[in-house]
Structures are given as structure tokens and as C-alpha cells.
Amino acid sequence: MLSVRDLWRRHRRKIFLTVGVLGSGYCLYKLYGAHRHRLHELERELAAQRESEELVKAQMQAHFENIQRISDTITLPHAMHNLSCRIAEELDLSQLLERLIQGKGQPNTLTLSEKLDLWGRLEILSFTRMALSVWATTMLSLYTKVQVNILGRHLYIDTARRLGSSNSMESGDVVDREDQQKFLGSVDFLFQYGMPALISDMETAAKEVLKGKELDSFFNSTTLHETITQILNTFMSMSSPHSWVKYMMPADVKSHSTAPSSDDSVPSDVTEFEQLMMEARAVLQSAEFGSIVEISLKAVVDTVVELMGAKFGVSVTAGLPLVRVVPQVAHMCPLLLEDPSKNQFILIIKNIQEVELFFTLLYANMPSA
């Protein structure tokens, strides 16, 4: 008994130290185990979150590409075909050309005054049709891209909300399919309702610019470019700013000063279709969109004049009398309204750097979900 006490007295500090070390080691082991377990659980959660995010991205990309495909293969070709038919019908030049050809073959058929009147009418209508074709092709191309990016924005917001509220992906369309198709189909408003006023206003602009230009006036590529550009600028500046939006969209869609960015700020009586149209109007009326319209119109006019120079010899140095340029202007119009799959002007607009940047920012500049 004395030896145990003596041993305890002599080695108790070592015993306490040993027990403390062993106890601490055991506690550290348990803490390390719990920490590893928490890390493992966190890694599992992060992996599940990454998998969910990848699924969301894949779903978003698939839906966005589907909308883009519908726009490129159905919406825009359909709209361009209808527009081409409507312009050919409303701005038919064949009768004027036939009467002039008939008068040329039979000199006594038309008086000089009648010939001048026909040529003057042909001049106005040819440039009206040219400028209108340039403007309408450009606007339809840009407007369908606005539609695609707005629908893509709604996809982003919807999927982000679902990801934040639940780990499981819920089924259902981002935007009701009927509203989606109705929104994409709104591109037909131009040829269905906007054409009469558009033709009238474009013709007024053409008359203003061509006033005083005689049939024997010398036209080279510079003069031609300036004339088409002046007609477009005159047309775009008529009435109030953005007044041309009335040709693209109905005026009776509920409008607000800014397009709402979340469901909480959308009035209860506004339908999904009306919300989409309100957002589209807000984009079309923005200063940024106005800038890319100007850039796109210039690129198309540049290409038109370049092609006319190659096809008909209208160059900077080798100009022609206006009377010979007018028929060439008339012959160029159908090329502007070709099917998008082979329409070089739509491809040019699509590849403009500023246009690509605008739509990238439009899609990426999402309101917070």
C-alpha cells in the first residue's frame, strides 16, 4: 500500500500529463471525425448542387435553342414571305413598266407629259420600295432576335427561382406555350396592320428627298447611297421619337414606364402575352436599340449599293442618269426580301459586332430572381 502511495506521489504529475494527453487526443480524434463527416456531407451537397445547376443549364440551353430554332426556321421565314408578298402587292411596279415599254414600242401611245408622269411615279415608287424593303428586313431580323432573348430571360428567371426554392426540378413550361406562340406570331403585325401607314410614310419621305432630282440627274454610288440613307433618315425622324414602333407592334398593349422584372411587380390583370409585349416595346424604344438599328440600316444600305455597283455598273466614277438607275433600284428590292436561309442582308445584320454585343447584353443583363 505504501509503495502505491509512494509511486503515486512520485509519478502523479506524469500520470496526470499522460491522462491529459490521452484525453486530449481522444477529443481531437472525435472532433476530427466530426469535421470529416461534415466535410463529406458538404461535398455531397456541393456535388448535388453542381449536378442540379448543370441540369438547369442544360434545360435552359435546350429551351433557348428551341426558341431560336423556331424563330430562325419558322417565325422569320414566315414573316419575310408574307412581307414580300404584301410589298409586291401594294407597291406593284409592273403596270408602270408595261406602260412605259408599250409607249417606247409605240411612240404615239403616250404623250411626253404622260411619259414624264409615269417615270416620276416609277421613280418615287422604286425608291419607296427599296427603302421600305431595307427598313422592314432590318426591323424584322432585329425584332425576332429581341423576342428570342426576352423569352430566354423569362427562362433564366424561372429556372433560377425553381433552383432556389427546391432541389427537385419541376415540370412545366416557362411561358405558357399559347402565349409563347402568340408572342412569336406578333411579328406578323407589320404586314397585317402596319403596312398601309408604313408605305404612306415611306413614300412621303421618298418624295421629300427626291424632290428636284431630274431624270437626267447624274447618279453614282455615292449619290445613290446618300439618297437611300436620306429617305430612311427622313422616315425615321418623322413625328415623335420611336413613332415607327407603331408599325411593328399594336398600340393597345398595356404599357408602363418600365417593363416589370418580376411577377411581384406585374399587375394581376396583365397576361403573360401582354407582359412579353411590354418588355419588347421597352427594348424597341431604348436608345441602345435605336443605335443598333442605325448601324444595321447602314450596313444593309452599304451592301445594296455595293451589289448594284457589281451588277449594274453604278460606281463612284461610272455613274448613270437617274432614268437608268430607277429600273435597277426596282430590280434590287426582291433580293432584300429573300428567304432568311439565303438572305445575305439578314446574315450581315446577324454578324455585326455591335448587334451581337447588344443581344448578348440583353440576355445577360438579367434582373435578380
Buried (B, 14 or more C-beta within 10 A) or exposed (E): EEEEEEEEEEEEEEEEEEEEEEEEEEEEEEEEEEEEEEEEEEEEEEEEEEEBEEEBEEBBEEBBEEBBEBBBEEBBBBBBBBBBEBBBEBBEBEEBBEBBEEBEEEEEEBEEEEBEEBBBBBBBBBBBBBBBBBBBBBBBBBBBBBBBBBBBBBBBBBBBEBBEEEEEEEEEEBBBEEBBBBBBBBBBBBBEBBBEEBBEBBBBBBBEBBEEBEBEBEBBBBBBBBBBBBBBBBBBEBEEEBBBBBBBBEEEBEBEEEBBBEEEEBEEEBBBBBBBBBBBBBBBBBEEBBEBBBBBBBBBBEBBBBBBBEEBEBBEEEBBEBBBBBBBBBBBBEBBBBEBEEBEBBEBBBEBEBBEEBBEEBBEEBEEB
